[in-house]
Structure formats: structure tokens, C-alpha cells
Amino acid sequence: MALEGSRDTGPQGGDAGQPSASLGGERKPALQEHGGTPAELTEKKSHQGLWIKLAIAALLAVALVYWMTKPYGSNNPAAGQAGRFGAGPAAITAGEITTGSINEYVEALGTVTPISTITLYSQVTGIVTSVHYQEGQYVHQGDPLVDIDPRPYQSTLDAAEGQLLHDQGVLAEAKMDLQRYSEAWAQNAIQKQELDDQEKLVIQEEGTVKQDEGTVAYDKVELSYCHIVAPIDGRVGLRLVDPGNTVFSGTGSTLVVVTQLQPITVVFEVSEDDLPEVQEQLKTNHAMRVDAFDREDVKNLGAGKLIALDNEIDTTTGTVKFRATFPNRDLALFPNQFVNARLLVKTLANATLAPTAAVQYNGTAAFVYIVNPNQTVSVHPVQVVTGNDRVTAITGVNPGTTVAISGFDRLEDGAKVQVHKKPRRTTRTRGMGPGSSASTASPGSPGSPATNSSTATASAPTGSSIGGSRAS
């Protein structure tokens, strides 16, 4: 009985495992009291994750900034507290100021211009019977080029010559009669009037013969137009007419173009500021040398001389046109080709020469870094006279002075430096003038060229002639 009573106290039948109404009512307020609804708990966790991610990103940013700004070589005791970009003395290479000769040039863009370009047109109307030239062929004066059917013009010439023979016979007869009348009048056999009439008749026949001779000469010229020859030595262009085509006089249809290539000229424009110096050389009948370089200003296409200046300054550009002639024996200069012209104005003797890489600029002011015996550098202003890729003629520094030619990003007045020897390398020098030294040498030896501001540049050898230039 006791057992039965205890069983009756538990849940029975379908009520087993189901919470009572009072129990469920008690649990719900408990959840709200400790953490809110499940949606609120999820939102709270997402906010916490976001803050954690932001904190991690901030830590990474701080670490990156620290790594970028930490002292370079801090593990090296010799580095001390120096910054990453200022550790120890600045490493540089150095060159020496020397004396020598340098050519002063004026550089300008030019255009290859033929002395003669002949465009041949048809002077007569007719059918082209033959074309004697090949496209691009080099022809000589008098070489046949094009033939036009000459038969109509030959016939006209024959008729004119026949008329001339007839009128010449009439004139001869009139002159014979005049001789007879003169003898008869001398014997008082005829009247003076008959003699006078015969004299005027002879004059008329002479005029007729003269007219016939002009007609014959004109027809011969017309006939010569049927056989077109090269007027000059030069190169012909592409073929513009073929046999069988009919050409017409006065239509402007081009038959062939002949361009003279030897010699040839280059026309270039020079600033009016350089004009007085050039005119001074021309007054002494000095033949001024002109070199023509290709578009990249690397290959020398030929050497010529200045022959003429234009008679006025172009007010829109402030330049004067110069013309130089070139033999062009190897045909390296081509008509209408763009070239870089370099006019040799004069040669400066015993000039102070510095490696071009050593000359630095602050706006328009030039200066060099002089290397002192105590392994420091000093800023020294200089004046540039002329220069090229290799050396620059300057004033304001004495020969024998050592100057820095690389490592300028860490240099300032009084900065400590460490001079390194320059590696041996062979480079080609461009822009050397007549009588210049060898174009290839080791950079550490005299006569070696400079490549750029960060590459070792040797000083110019004493007594060498080097090309400096001014861009016009």
C-alpha cells in the first residue's frame, strides 16, 4: 500500500516528462535575469568579436610602425643609435678636377634637306611607250627615264622643216632678182621704183624664213619632251606611271621625282642667343664643323660644315635657321630625316674640367661637393661654361681638387664620408669632339666617361679635346 501511494505522487500517463505549468513559469524569468534572450546573447558575442579584431589590427599596425622606424642594425654594437638611413659615414666615389681642352658645341634638332629635288611633269600629250628606271634607282644626269610616243611631234617637225626649205628657196630667188635689178638700174634699163620694190620683197622673204626657223626650233623642243632624261644625279622614287598610260600636258601629273643625295644638307634652328658667337667665327671665314647624329643622339651619321644662315630671326621661336652641307658618301643621311645637329663653335684651351656627375644643381645655381682631407665634404658653388656627358668645364674650383661624384642623397655640408674605389668597367663615350681621347677606358683611369650621377666618373685627361654642348 505504501508503494502504491508513492507511485501515485509522480506523473502519470501522458503527463510524464512534461514540466508543470508552475515549473515552466519559474524558469523563464530566470533566463531573462542572467543573460537576456538568445538573440541578445548572440549580438553581444558578435560585438565582443569585433572589438577583439580591432585590437589585433591595432597591435599589428603598431608593430609595423615599430619595425619600419626601429634603428638599423640595433643588434650591431658598432651601429650605435644611428638611424636606418644615416648609419655611419656616407659611402661615395670621387673624381678629380683637371685641366684640358674642351670643344664648345651648339646642339639643335635638324632636318635632312636635299640641295635639289626635281619633280618631272609631262610637257606634251601622248602615250607612254617605255619607262627606263627602276624604283629607287640611283641615276646620273642624262640617263633616260620615260619615253612618250614621239610620232605626232616628229610629223609636225618634218612639216615645219619642209616649209622652211620652201621659204628659203623663195628668198634665194628674190635675192637673185634683186641682183639683176641692181645691174639693170645701173645701166638705166629700169626705173628706180622696181629696184626698191625688189629690195623690200627680199626683206619680206627673210622674215618668212626667220619665222619658219622659229617653228622648226619649237617643234624640236616639243619632240625632246617625248624623251625625258634625268636632269641631275640622284635617286628616283617609286614608279608613278606605266607604259600604255596617256599623259596630258599641263595637268600636273607627276612622272618621276629625282632627289639629289650627294652632297646633301641639314637645316637646323639655333637660338638667337648663340648667333653673335657664330657670326664672329663666320666673319673670319672659319669653316665651322657640324656633326649629324641619329634620333637617339648616339650614332654619328656624318660630318659637314656650315655654309649659310637665314636672313632673319623667327619671332615665334626666337631661332635662326642654319644650313650645313655633308658629302654623304655612304648615303647615311636620308631626305627629310630628323637628326641632332652639333655645331662646333670653338675650342676652350686649358679649361678647368670636372666630371659631369660631380656638378649638382640647386635651381639654376651649380655646386660641387669637395672631399676634404678629414673625410668630410664641403659644398662649393661653381659656374658652368660648357659640358657633355663626360666632363664639364667650370670655374670657381682649382685643378687637383677631389670632388664627390656619387652618393649625393646622403651628402650635406660637413657630412662624414667614406670614399670607395670605382669598379673597372668599359663604357662608350658619346659626343666626343675632333681630336678627343679614346672612347673606352676604365672609369678609374683618365679618359673614362661618366654614365650618370650615381656612377663613377673619371676626370678628363690633361690636353685632351672633349666635346661640350649647349642645347639651343
Buried (B, 14 or more C-beta within 10 A) or exposed (E): EEEEEEEEEEEEEEEEEEEEEEEEEEEEEEEEEEEEEEEEEEEEEEEEEEEEEEEEEEEEEEEEEEEEEEBEBEEEEEBEEBEEEEBEBBEBBBBBBBBBBBBBBBBBEBBBBBBEBBEBBBBBBBBBBEBBBEEEBBBEEEBBBBBBBBEBBBEBBEEBBEBBEEBBEBBEEBBEEBEEBEEBBEEEEBEEEBBEEBEEBBEEBBEBBEEBBEBBEEBBEBBBBBBBBBBBBBBBBEBBBEEEEEBEEEEEEEBBBBBBBBBBBBBBBBBBEBBEEBEEBEEEEBEBBBBBBBEEBEEBBBBBBBBEBBEEBEEEEEBBBBBBBBEBEEEBBBBEBEBBBBBBBBBBEEBBBBBBBBBBEEEEEBBBBBBEEEEBBEBBEBEBBBBBBBBBBBEBBEBEBBBBBBBBEBBEEEBEBEBEEBEEBEBEBBBBBEEBBEBEBBBBEBBBBBBEBEBBBBBBBEEBBBBBBBEB
